[in-house]
Amino acid sequence: MVDTHAHLALCEPDEDELVAAARQAGVRRILTVGLGEDSNPEAVRAAEEDDEVFAAVGRHPNSAGGFDRAAADAIEDLAARHGVVAIGETGLDFYRDRAEPADQRRAFSAQISIARNAGKPLVIHLRDREGSDQAVAEAFATLAEQGDGVPVILHCFSAGPAWAERAAEHSWYCSFAGNLTYPKAEPIREAAGLVPDDRLLVETDSPFLSPQPMRGKPNQPAHVVATAERLVEVRGVPYGELERTVEANAARVFGW
């Protein structure tokens, strides 16, 4: 299995222990994701020092305030470093008021261009206020308009089955995290059942969103197995088959 979205710098214990625990659980690759100028270099360092770790670099929408040409240039520079296989996470977050929508949109569009120029996939964060699809709808429209030719990973997919079907129309990847396992997450599970085999990914988003068996404790890459075990129930396939599918998809989109 692989963990296609984690934040190793935010996790406990230290990085070496996290990677060792993941390896023992059968997790062969980890994508650690930067959130901005403060964490991108750390993600790159982790990827350069460990053959099982790869990096994504970008500016999270909640930190999009002040995004400018210098910020874009810094991401572009890091994108060329060894082990950097994706741009992001970027997107739109209207759940929290940590960055103005205009700043989020500017950072989002810039990172679409960076991904295209770098020939790397784009990791998308989307979150709406309860009962709203505004961020999801706008981001889908932006990606359809500006992201032609850029592989898209909708990380921690939580938008529901109708949006999963629309993602499939664009051949975008949908990645599922620990919230898939929660008792009230039936819409997420329904969406997970609709994603085409060749566009399915699994992640932890650690240290966040621990799967139900570990809920209440910090998440880590080894726990991606628990989410995968729930996903095989949703999709009605053996674990080994899901593992091969997810590993092949991750290898294709990230080139690792």
Summary of the structure (lengths in Angstrom):
residues: 256
radius of gyration: 16.6
end to end distance: 13.5
largest distance: 47.6
contacts: 933
relative contact order: 0.15
helix: 49%
strand: 16%
